[in-house]
Amino acid sequence: MLYLSTRGHPERKRFCDILLEGLAPDGGLYLPQSYPQIDDAQLSELRRVYHEQGYAELAFRILSLYIDDIPADDLRALCARTYTAEIFGTGEIVPLRHVEDGLWLEALSNGPTLAFKDMAMQLLGNLFEYELGRRGETLNILGATSGDTGSAAEYAMRGKKGVRVFMTSPHGRMSPFQQAQMFSLQDENIHNIAIDGVFDDCQDIVKAVSNDHAFKARYRIGTVNSINWARLLAQVVYYFAGYLQATQSNEQQVSFSVPSGNFGNVCAGHVARQMGLPIAKLVVATNENDVLDEFFRTGIYRVRGSANTYETSSPSMDISKASNFERFVFDLLGRDGERTRALFEQGVARDGFFDLSADPRFAEAAARYGFVSGKSTHADRLATIRDVSERFGMVIDTHTADGVKVARDQASTVPMIVLETALPIKFAETIEEALGHLPDRPAKFVGIEDLPKRVQRMPADVDQIKAYIAQHCD
């Protein structure tokens, strides 16, 4: 399996090379040259494997379709080490919970940091350690987080041989619990950097450093954001797991409603659907920062900028530049790298928008690729949290509430699976506003906000971030 850049770079690479690299040399994102196809017999075999052998073996079977430069026995062992009841709190790993007629939640938040990001990040940590050990190399990970990516990455990488983490986050824009999960870590290989700005500023820094090829090579810079294909690939697995739990035969379809900010989570669903998984709709659920909803309604993709990115009660989605969106646009445009490059280098970077409303392929976003979208507000998520609690005895977090609200707005004749994003304790203030009481807190996180903090506050300046990385790597 070889991988190409969304912006047309001629070089083709294998999985373990792009695992450590992150962005392509031309600033594009990596995708496989083609998506492996799952026929009816293969889907039946995956159904048997999942129900008889569990999630880890399902992960191995799907990852094997994309990874041919890690020996099969080693890859199976990595999956088995990652997806355990000890790490994820249940042998089911991602159990489905029935909410109401036609609506299910897929529980993705049973990992160490109580967020769906653990599903991919725990595997990524093991993949990094394995490949770096095989090569005798080290890696300095530079990441950006709006909340959950940072803690998931840091918990997955702490103590890993040959790995340092430099994680940027927008100062004051995460929940107190999210901040505490990251900033309380005292491991020497973990560096937290609070940026004066919004998530898009953090993401721009990561991309700018990644595009400085000399700096990237000298300091062995890699990424854990979902711009890293390995992160997104690991997320494809739980779409298969959700489908196989919700159906009894391959003739049945399901839809997924996905709380969406950076487009990575729902892009994994796009990959699963392109492989042949019987997904009817991929529902993009946004909050007040509705850049993605605007595109799927109008064909116009318009970034908002720092001053116009709203601070909301589902803060992990307070994003206006959705990095992974480029992967879908590349597919939508028939894998035209030059056109994709122009849209993102000139349209987004220079003009702040692009317009595909007149392109006949825009209609394929829904008709061919299954994408529909919707928006949720603070009032909506409060009402949804109350309703789900009062009627069904479940407490859901704010982002999951956005997913439920938008799912309910869609007319669907097939089961709708909402991807849970985090446990409610991560957004306790809003849960208390909705329900009048705080959500349950796992015992291991009692008092986490009072622990000593280890964080460096810095301006949104690429050169200063580079200097900080150099200082701690030399």
C-alpha positions in Angstrom: 0.0 0.0 0.0 1.4 3.4 -1.1 0.3 6.8 0.0 0.0 10.1 -1.9 -0.5 13.8 -1.0 -3.7 15.6 -1.5 -1.8 18.4 -3.2 -0.2 16.4 -6.0 3.4 15.7 -4.8 4.7 13.0 -7.1 6.4 10.9 -4.4 4.6 7.8 -3.0 5.4 6.5 0.5 4.7 3.5 2.7 2.8 3.5 5.9 5.7 3.7 8.4 7.3 6.6 6.6 4.1 8.7 6.8 3.5 7.5 10.4 6.6 9.5 11.5 6.3 12.3 8.9 2.8 13.8 9.4 2.2 16.3 6.6 3.5 15.6 3.0 6.4 17.7 1.7 4.0 20.0 -0.3 1.9 20.7 2.8 -0.8 18.2 1.7 -2.3 15.4 3.7 -1.6 11.7 3.0 -4.2 9.3 1.7 -3.9 5.8 0.3 -3.7 5.6 -3.5 -7.0 3.7 -3.4 -9.3 2.5 -0.6 -9.3 -1.2 -0.1 -12.8 -2.7 -0.9 -14.7 -4.9 1.5 -17.1 -7.2 -0.4 -20.0 -9.2 1.2 -17.9 -12.2 2.0 -15.2 -10.1 3.7 -17.8 -8.1 5.7 -19.3 -11.4 6.9 -15.8 -12.6 8.0 -15.3 -9.3 9.9 -18.7 -9.8 11.5 -17.6 -13.3 12.7 -14.2 -12.0 13.8 -15.6 -9.2 15.8 -18.2 -11.2 17.6 -15.9 -14.2 18.3 -12.5 -12.6 18.8 -13.3 -9.0 19.7 -12.2 -5.4 18.9 -8.5 -6.0 18.8 -8.7 -8.6 16.1 -11.1 -6.5 14.1 -8.6 -3.6 14.3 -5.8 -5.9 13.1 -7.9 -7.1 10.2 -8.8 -3.6 9.0 -5.4 -2.1 9.7 -3.7 -4.9 7.7 -5.5 -3.7 4.6 -3.5 -0.4 4.9 -0.2 -1.5 6.6 2.1 -3.9 4.8 5.4 -2.8 6.1 4.9 -4.1 9.7 5.0 -7.9 10.0 1.5 -9.3 10.6 2.4 -10.9 13.9 3.8 -7.6 15.2 0.8 -5.6 14.1 -1.6 -8.1 15.7 0.4 -7.9 18.9 0.3 -4.1 18.8 -3.5 -4.1 18.5 -3.8 -6.7 21.2 -1.7 -4.6 23.6 -3.7 -1.5 22.8 -7.4 -2.6 22.9 -7.7 -4.3 26.3 -10.3 -4.2 29.1 -7.6 -2.9 31.4 -7.1 0.2 29.3 -10.7 0.8 28.1 -12.7 -0.4 31.1 -14.7 -3.0 29.2 -14.0 -6.0 27.0 -16.5 -4.6 24.5 -14.2 -1.5 24.1 -16.9 0.5 22.2 -20.3 -0.8 23.4 -23.6 0.5 21.8 -26.2 2.0 24.1 -29.8 2.3 23.0 -31.3 5.7 23.5 -34.7 5.7 21.7 -36.3 4.2 18.7 -33.7 4.3 15.9 -31.0 6.1 17.9 -28.0 4.6 19.6 -24.8 5.9 21.2 -21.5 4.3 20.5 -19.4 4.7 23.7 -16.0 5.8 22.7 -14.9 7.4 25.9 -13.8 4.6 28.2 -10.1 5.1 27.7 -7.5 6.7 30.0 -8.5 10.4 29.3 -12.3 9.8 29.0 -12.5 10.9 25.3 -12.8 9.3 22.0 -9.3 10.4 21.0 -7.9 7.6 23.2 -9.2 5.1 20.7 -6.6 6.1 18.1 -4.0 7.7 20.3 -3.3 4.6 22.4 -2.5 2.7 19.2 -0.5 5.6 17.9 1.7 5.6 21.0 2.5 1.9 20.5 3.1 2.3 16.8 5.5 5.2 17.4 7.5 3.3 20.1 7.6 0.2 17.8 8.8 1.9 14.7 11.3 4.3 16.4 12.8 1.3 18.2 13.0 -0.6 14.9 14.9 2.3 13.4 16.9 3.4 16.4 15.5 6.9 16.1 13.7 9.6 18.2 10.7 11.7 17.5 9.6 15.1 18.7 5.8 15.4 18.4 4.3 18.8 17.9 0.5 18.9 18.3 -2.4 21.3 18.6 -5.4 20.6 20.8 -8.8 22.3 21.4 -9.3 20.0 24.4 -9.2 16.2 24.1 -6.4 15.5 21.6 -3.8 16.9 23.9 -4.5 14.9 26.9 -5.1 11.7 24.9 -1.7 12.2 23.2 0.2 13.0 26.4 -1.3 10.0 28.3 -0.4 7.7 25.3 3.1 9.1 24.9 4.2 9.6 28.5 7.1 7.3 29.3 7.4 6.1 25.7 11.0 5.6 24.6 12.4 8.0 22.1 9.4 10.4 22.1 8.9 14.0 23.3 5.6 15.8 23.1 5.2 19.6 22.6 1.4 20.2 22.8 -0.1 23.7 22.0 -3.5 24.7 23.2 -5.5 27.9 23.2 -5.0 29.7 26.5 -8.2 29.7 28.6 -10.3 28.1 26.0 -10.5 24.5 27.4 -12.6 23.3 30.3 -10.9 23.3 33.7 -10.9 19.5 33.7 -9.3 19.3 30.2 -6.6 21.8 31.2 -5.9 19.9 34.4 -5.6 16.6 32.6 -2.8 18.0 30.5 -1.1 20.6 32.7 -0.9 18.3 35.8 1.4 15.9 34.0 5.0 16.2 35.3 6.7 13.7 32.9 9.9 15.2 31.5 9.0 14.2 27.9 5.8 16.2 28.0 5.7 19.9 27.3 2.5 21.9 27.4 2.4 25.3 25.6 -0.7 27.6 26.2 -1.0 29.9 23.1 -2.5 33.4 23.3 -5.2 32.8 20.6 -7.7 30.2 19.4 -7.3 26.6 18.3 -6.8 27.7 14.6 -3.7 29.7 15.7 -2.3 26.5 17.3 -3.0 24.5 14.2 -1.4 27.1 12.0 1.8 26.9 14.1 1.9 23.1 13.7 1.5 23.4 10.0 4.1 26.2 9.7 6.7 24.2 11.6 5.9 21.0 9.6 6.4 23.0 6.4 9.8 24.2 7.5 11.5 21.1 6.1 15.0 21.9 7.4 13.7 22.5 11.0 11.5 19.5 10.7 14.4 17.2 9.6 16.9 18.5 12.2 14.5 18.1 15.1 12.6 15.1 13.9 9.2 16.7 14.1 6.2 14.5 13.9 2.4 15.0 14.5 -0.3 13.3 16.5 -3.2 15.4 15.2 -5.6 13.8 12.8 -3.5 15.2 10.0 -1.5 12.1 10.7 -3.0 9.3 8.6 -2.4 6.7 11.3 -4.6 8.5 13.7 -7.5 8.7 11.3 -7.0 5.1 10.2 -7.3 3.8 13.7 -10.7 5.6 13.9 -12.0 3.8 10.9 -12.2 0.6 13.0 -14.9 1.8 15.4 -17.2 2.6 12.5 -17.0 -1.1 11.6 -17.6 -2.1 15.2 -20.6 0.2 15.5 -22.1 -1.2 12.3 -21.5 -4.8 13.3 -23.2 -4.3 16.7 -26.2 -2.5 15.2 -27.0 -5.0 12.4 -27.6 -8.7 11.9 -27.0 -8.9 8.2 -24.9 -7.2 5.5 -28.0 -6.0 3.7 -28.8 -3.5 6.6 -27.5 0.0 6.6 -26.8 2.5 9.4 -26.1 6.2 9.6 -23.7 7.9 11.9 -24.0 11.4 13.5 -20.6 12.8 14.4 -19.9 15.9 16.4 -17.4 17.7 14.1 -14.8 20.4 14.5 -11.6 19.4 12.7 -13.4 16.8 10.4 -11.1 14.0 11.5 -13.6 11.8 13.2 -16.2 12.0 10.4 -13.5 11.7 7.8 -12.8 8.3 9.2 -16.4 7.5 8.5 -15.9 8.7 5.0 -13.0 6.2 4.6 -15.1 3.4 6.0 -18.0 4.2 3.6 -15.6 4.4 0.7 -14.3 0.9 1.6 -17.9 -0.4 1.2 -19.3 -0.3 4.8 -23.1 0.1 4.4 -23.4 3.6 5.7 -26.4 5.5 4.5 -25.6 9.0 5.9 -22.7 10.7 7.6 -24.2 13.5 9.6 -21.8 16.3 10.4 -23.0 17.9 13.6 -21.4 21.3 14.4 -21.8 23.9 17.2 -22.1 27.6 16.7 -18.8 27.5 14.7 -20.7 26.2 11.7 -18.2 26.4 8.9 -18.7 22.7 7.9 -22.5 23.0 8.1 -22.3 26.0 5.9 -20.3 24.1 3.3 -22.6 21.1 3.1 -25.6 23.4 2.8 -24.2 25.9 0.4 -20.9 24.7 -1.2 -19.0 27.6 0.3 -16.2 26.9 2.8 -15.4 30.1 4.7 -13.0 30.2 7.6 -14.0 32.6 10.4 -10.6 33.7 11.8 -9.6 34.1 15.4 -11.9 37.1 16.1 -15.0 35.3 14.8 -14.5 31.9 16.3 -17.1 31.6 19.1 -16.2 30.3 22.5 -18.9 27.7 23.2 -19.9 25.1 25.7 -18.7 22.4 23.3 -15.2 23.8 23.1 -13.4 21.0 21.4 -15.4 22.0 18.3 -14.5 25.7 18.4 -12.6 25.4 15.2 -13.0 27.2 11.8 -10.2 25.6 9.8 -11.0 21.9 9.6 -7.7 20.3 8.6 -9.1 16.9 7.6 -11.6 18.6 5.3 -8.9 18.7 2.6 -9.0 14.9 2.4 -12.7 14.8 1.6 -12.4 17.7 -0.9 -9.6 15.8 -2.7 -11.9 12.9 -3.1 -14.9 15.1 -4.0 -12.8 16.7 -6.8 -11.8 13.3 -8.3 -8.5 13.3 -6.6 -7.3 16.4 -8.5 -4.2 17.4 -6.5 -3.6 20.7 -8.4 -7.2 21.8 -7.9 -7.1 20.9 -4.2 -3.8 22.7 -3.8 -5.3 25.9 -5.3 -8.4 25.7 -3.1 -6.4 25.5 0.1 -3.2 27.5 -0.7 -5.0 30.3 -2.5 -8.6 30.0 -1.5 -8.3 29.3 2.2 -4.8 30.6 3.0 -5.1 33.8 0.9 -8.8 34.6 0.5 -10.2 32.8 3.6 -12.8 30.9 1.5 -13.6 28.9 -1.6 -16.8 28.3 -3.4 -17.8 25.0 -5.0 -21.5 25.8 -5.2 -21.4 25.9 -9.0 -19.3 22.8 -9.4 -21.6 19.9 -10.3 -19.5 17.6 -8.1 -20.7 19.5 -5.0 -24.1 17.7 -5.2 -22.1 14.5 -4.8 -21.2 15.4 -1.3 -24.7 14.2 -0.3 -25.8 12.0 -3.2 -22.6 10.0 -3.6 -20.7 10.4 -0.4 -23.7 10.5 2.0 -22.8 13.8 3.8 -25.5 15.9 5.4 -25.1 18.4 8.2 -26.7 20.4 11.0 -26.0 22.9 13.8 -26.6 22.9 17.5 -26.5 25.9 19.9 -25.9 26.3 23.7 -29.7 26.2 24.3 -30.0 23.1 22.1 -27.3 21.2 24.0 -28.8 22.1 27.4 -32.2 21.0 26.3 -30.8 17.7 24.8 -28.8 16.9 27.9 -31.9 17.4 30.1 -34.1 15.4 27.8 -31.7 12.4 27.5 -31.2 12.4 31.3 -34.9 12.8 32.2 -36.3 10.3 29.7 -33.5 7.7 29.4 -31.4 8.1 32.6 -28.2 8.9 30.6 -25.9 11.9 31.2 -24.1 12.9 28.0 -21.4 15.5 27.4 -22.0 18.7 25.5 -20.4 17.5 22.2 -22.4 14.3 22.2 -25.5 16.4 22.9 -24.7 18.3 19.7 -24.6 15.0 17.8 -27.9 13.8 19.3 -29.6 17.1 18.5 -28.5 17.1 14.9 -29.3 13.3 14.5 -32.8 13.9 15.7 -33.2 16.6 13.0 -32.5 14.1 10.3 -35.3 12.0 8.8 -33.8 8.5 8.9 -35.3 5.1 8.0 -32.1 3.2 9.2 -30.6 3.1 12.7 -28.7 6.3 13.6 -25.5 5.9 15.7 -24.2 9.0 17.5 -20.5 8.8 18.2 -20.0 9.7 21.9 -17.0 12.1 22.2 -16.3 12.3 26.0 -17.6 11.6 29.5 -19.7 14.4 31.0 -17.2 15.2 33.8 -14.9 16.9 31.2 -17.6 19.7 30.9 -19.0 19.7 34.4 -20.0 23.4 34.4 -22.4 23.0 31.5 -23.8 19.7 32.8 -24.5 21.4 36.1 -26.3 24.2 34.3 -28.4 21.7 32.4 -29.2 19.3 35.3 -28.7 21.2 38.5 -26.0 18.8 39.7 -22.4 17.8 38.7 -21.8 14.6 36.7 -20.1 11.6 38.2 -16.3 11.8 38.5 -14.1 8.8 38.2 -12.1 8.3 41.5 -8.7 8.6 39.8 -9.6 12.2 38.7 -10.8 13.5 42.1 -9.1 16.8 42.9 -7.2 16.9 39.5 -7.8 20.6 39.1 -5.9 21.3 42.3 -2.7 19.5 41.3 0.4 21.5 40.4 0.5 22.7 36.8 3.4 22.4 34.4 2.7 24.7 31.4 4.4 27.5 29.4 2.3 30.4 28.1 3.5 31.9 24.8 2.3 34.2 22.0 1.0 32.7 18.7 4.5 33.1 17.2 6.0 30.4 15.1 9.6 31.5 15.7 9.2 31.5 19.4 7.7 28.0 19.3 10.6 26.8 17.2 13.1 28.3 19.7 11.3 26.6 22.6 11.5 23.2 20.8 15.1 23.7 19.9 16.0 24.7 23.5 14.4 21.5 24.9 15.8 19.2 22.3 19.5 20.3 22.1 
